Amino acid sequence: MDEKVLVNVMLPATGKTYDFWVPTSTTIHDATIFIANILSQREHSMFQTTGESALALRDTGMILDHNTTFADHNIINGFELLLV
């Protein structure tokens, strides 16, 4: 069974944060699409996904490589990300 982590994602367009359970083997690319689509539906008046979104570390702003996984970055429960 795939291990999952709970990540906290901030959407700058709203200033709100959202929690997501993500399998550690998921690529950053797939997670970005999933998260962007959910937030686009939830916050449709403030955010519309263009397919060019990225996930970044909230504390440094470093954009995560789309070809890596959450496990590659040692992302653990409570990790804070930014959808850019």
N, C-alpha and C positions, 0 to 999 in steps of 0.2 A: 504494500500500500504506500502511496506517495505521501510524504510528509508535507504539511502545509504550514505557512506562517501568516500571521496577522500583520498587515502593513497599514499604515495610516498615510493616506494620500491627500495632499492639499491641492485644491483647484484655485489658482490665483484669481480667476475671473469672479469668483464668489467670496474668496477668503475663507471658505469652509473646508473642513477636513472630513474625510470619509474612510471607514475601515473596510478592508477587503481581505478575505482569506485566499491565499494563492499557493498552489503547489510549488514546492521548491524547485522542481524540475521544469517548470514553465519558463519559456524564453521571455526575456524582457519585451520583445516584440509582441508576442501573443498577449501578454498581460497588459501592455499599453493599449492595444486595440480593444480588449475586453473592458478595461477601466474607462477609457475614453468614450466608448459606446454607452456604457451605463450612465456616466455622468452627463453625457449629451442628452440622454432621455430624461434624466432627473432634473437637470438644470437647463432645459432647452431654451429658456429666454436669455440666459447668460453665457452659455457655452455650446458651440456646435463643433463636433469633431471634423477635422479636415483629412484625417488619415496621416497627418504629419506630426502627430503628438509624440512626445518622448517622456520617459520617466527620469527624474533626476534626484540626487540626494538632496534633501531639504537643507541640511546644514552647510553644504559646500556649493550646491548648484551643479555639481558634476553630473553630466548626462550619462546614463548607463548604456552600455553597448547593447544594441538590439539583438545581437547574436548570442549573448550570454544568458545564463539562467540566474534565478534568485540564489540558488546554491553557490554558483560561481562567485557571487558577491558576499557570501556569508551573511545574507540578510536573515535576521531573526525576528521573533515576535516584537511588535512595537516599533519597528523601523519606520522612520518618517521619510516619505517621498513627496515629490512635487510633480504634477502633471504639467509639462510645458509644451 
